Amino acid sequence: MEQDPHQVLEGAMIAAYATRASTAYIYLRYEYGRCFRVLQKAIDELYEANLLGKNILGKGFDLDIYIHRGAAAYICGEETGLIESIEGKRAWPRVKPPFPSRRRRFPQTHRRQ
């Protein structure tokens, strides 16, 4: 990631496009300060080149990538622990079910007709 951050970001962009995701998160341990700075600079460059943000290259595809720095806890490798950490809570696994892959990440508060 430190040597070629654009390769990592390109992979995230392709995955987001294939799954029609409009938001992507990269989770980094807090100790990786240099990696954070390198990735953030690359993300800023992509926004300036209109390769991230709204209506990328006029194709009607929107994508925002965020870097989240979390504590160095092995429990963040478990998906619900990771989600808790991204939400700003203590990285502790949630009681299952519902499984994160079976429900919407950011549920809508109302139904569109």
N, C-alpha and C positions, 0 to 999 in steps of 0.2 A: 504494500500500500504506500509505503514511503517512497519507493523508487519509481513507480508508475501508477499514481492514483487514478489517472484517467481510465486505465484498464478496469479497475474495480468499479468505478462509476459507470462506465459503459455497460458492464455486465448488469448492474442494478437498473440502468435505463432500459435495456433490452427486456429484462424480466418484467419490469413495470409495464412496458408497452404490450408484452405478450399477455399479461394478466389484466390489462386495463386498469392498473392501479394509478392513482394520481398522487400518492405520497409514498416515499420510501424512507426508511430509517437505517442508519448505520450505527451500530452500538460499539463503542470503544471503551476499554478500560481507562479509567482516569489517569493512570500512570503514563499512558502513551501520548504525551503532550506534543511531541514532534509530529507524530502521525496525524494527530488532530489538526495541527496547523497546515500540514501539507494537503490533507484532504479538503479542508475548508477553503484553501486557496484555489484548488482545482474546481470545487463547486462554484465558487465565485466567478471563475473564468467561464464556466459553462453557462451561468446565468447571463453574463455579458455577451456571449456568443449566441444567445437565444436558443440554447440547446437544453435549457431547463426553464421552468416557469410556465406561463400561460401560452397556449397556442404555439407550441414548439414548431418552428419552421413553417408556420402557416398550415399545419396539418390537423389542427383541432385537438391535439393531444396536450394535456397539461400534466406536469410532473414537478413536484418539489421534493428535494432530498434534504433530510436533516441528519446531523450527527448528534448522537446522544452519548454523553460521557457518564459512565456509571462506575460504581464501586467495584473493586476487584474481588468479586464473590463468585465462586464456582457455581452457585445456585442460579446465576443468571444464564447458564446454559440450558436450563429447563424453560420451556416456552412461557409458562404462566409467570415464573419468576422474572423473566425478561420483560414481559408486559408490565408487571407491577413496577419494575425499576424505571421503565420509560414513562410511566404515569406519575413518577415522582414519589412512589411509595417504597417501603422496605422490600427488597428483592426476596420475597418469600412465595413459594408456590401456592396457587389457589387450590381450593378444594374442587375436584372435578366430579361430574360434568357440570355445566356444559363445556365441551372442549373448545378452545379458541378457534380451531379450524371449522367448527360447525356453526359459529355465530358471527355476526358482523362486528368488526373492530370498533367502529364508531356508529352505533345505531341511530337511525333518524328518529326524531321526536314526533313526527307526524307522517301520515301516509299521503302521497301525491295521487291525485285522481286523474 
